[in-house]
Amino acid sequence: MIQQQLTVELEAGLQARQAASFVQEANSFMSDIFIEKETKHINAKSIMGVMSLAISSGESITLTTDGEDEQQAIEKLSKFLTSK
């Protein structure tokens, strides 16, 4: 299991289109992937879960990956969330 705390730098945050792209990317990995924001902990492969967090640009989250491709998943997904 790998955990990484990061600040979302997407201009529009993780809303609608960006959330859909993120979930699609997360689903390309076999590992379990989770996002934590404050007290909420959701499955990052669920569009409804990701949308429910309403993550804005500049917010801090914790990204967790667990599985056989966890390293590749954390690298690619954290890059997605921190690119402007």
Secondary structure, DSSP 8 states (H G I E B T S, - for coil): -EEEEEE---TT-S-HHHHHHHHHHHTTSSSEEEEEETTEEEETT-HHHHHHH---TT-EEEEEEESTTHHHHHHHHHHHHH--
